[in-house]
Amino acid sequence: AQKVTQAQTEISVVEKEDVTLDCVYETRDTTYYLFWYKQPPSGELVFLIRRNSFDEQNEISGRYSWNFQKSTSSFNFTITASQVVDSAVYFCAGGDSGAGSYQLTFGKGTKLSVIP
Amino acid sequence: NAGVTQTPKFQVLKTGQSMTLQCAQDMNHEYMSWYRQDPGMGLRLIHYSVGAGITDQGEVPNGYNVSRSTTEDFPLRLLSAAPSQTSVYFCASSSRAGTQGIYEQYFGPGTRLTVT
């Protein structure tokens, strides 16, 4: 069975600080996919990124960046120069090849509070 | 293109009552799933479907039934509601990605259910 660990339950930062959210995915599959979703206070789930296990390139999108390390199965998410609008619960999720399209395993989420 | 829609947005039930949570998507996605979100638990998979007429159980299926008679609709039925089913329910859909890769799931806005 797959397992997603988000060790940080809650994080508070002051606006403009950088913050990194950790995620570790455990699976027996050698091919898998990792996702990050954002859940703002309004409650909807917003897709942020998808990464497959055979691509270890880091990815940057504006203030967001992701670092995947296959050796540790970690897929960490960094927000640079955080803003109040980044306050949300962030979920890391994993899915094995094929079944991951409809069968995701979610972590318990990290609640990020950005203080003005 | 409405994406994934869910009705109702809020519902209060008494123990023992039955009801159906509706989910529809207009993206012609093959895959659909139901998750429940409880505080501190992340999202957990209830049931999923890989196509019309095909459904299967996820991690927490007890107390729920599903059917998929069309590609667009995937209703979730509670036959006899219990307080333990108080939760936020999310429906998701995704398309088949062929032999390589999987696509992200698109989530509906959620249904907040309270069972008293």
HADDOCK unambig.tbl for C-alpha pairs under 7 A between the chains (distance, minus, plus):
assign (segid A and resid 44 and name CA) (segid B and resid 109 and name CA) 5.17 0.50 0.50
assign (segid A and resid 45 and name CA) (segid B and resid 107 and name CA) 6.28 0.50 0.50
assign (segid A and resid 50 and name CA) (segid B and resid 104 and name CA) 6.86 0.50 0.50
assign (segid A and resid 97 and name CA) (segid B and resid 101 and name CA) 6.77 0.50 0.50
assign (segid A and resid 97 and name CA) (segid B and resid 102 and name CA) 6.92 0.50 0.50
assign (segid A and resid 98 and name CA) (segid B and resid 102 and name CA) 6.24 0.50 0.50
assign (segid A and resid 100 and name CA) (segid B and resid 102 and name CA) 6.46 0.50 0.50
assign (segid A and resid 101 and name CA) (segid B and resid 94 and name CA) 6.09 0.50 0.50
assign (segid A and resid 101 and name CA) (segid B and resid 102 and name CA) 5.25 0.50 0.50
assign (segid A and resid 101 and name CA) (segid B and resid 103 and name CA) 5.78 0.50 0.50
assign (segid A and resid 101 and name CA) (segid B and resid 104 and name CA) 6.60 0.50 0.50
assign (segid A and resid 101 and name CA) (segid B and resid 105 and name CA) 6.65 0.50 0.50
assign (segid A and resid 102 and name CA) (segid B and resid 31 and name CA) 5.81 0.50 0.50
assign (segid A and resid 102 and name CA) (segid B and resid 32 and name CA) 6.33 0.50 0.50
assign (segid A and resid 102 and name CA) (segid B and resid 33 and name CA) 6.04 0.50 0.50
assign (segid A and resid 102 and name CA) (segid B and resid 48 and name CA) 6.64 0.50 0.50
assign (segid A and resid 102 and name CA) (segid B and resid 94 and name CA) 6.69 0.50 0.50
assign (segid A and resid 106 and name CA) (segid B and resid 42 and name CA) 5.95 0.50 0.50
assign (segid A and resid 106 and name CA) (segid B and resid 43 and name CA) 5.71 0.50 0.50
assign (segid A and resid 106 and name CA) (segid B and resid 44 and name CA) 6.99 0.50 0.50
assign (segid A and resid 107 and name CA) (segid B and resid 42 and name CA) 5.69 0.50 0.50
assign (segid A and resid 108 and name CA) (segid B and resid 40 and name CA) 5.80 0.50 0.50
assign (segid A and resid 108 and name CA) (segid B and resid 41 and name CA) 4.96 0.50 0.50
assign (segid A and resid 108 and name CA) (segid B and resid 42 and name CA) 3.94 0.50 0.50
assign (segid A and resid 109 and name CA) (segid B and resid 42 and name CA) 5.91 0.50 0.50
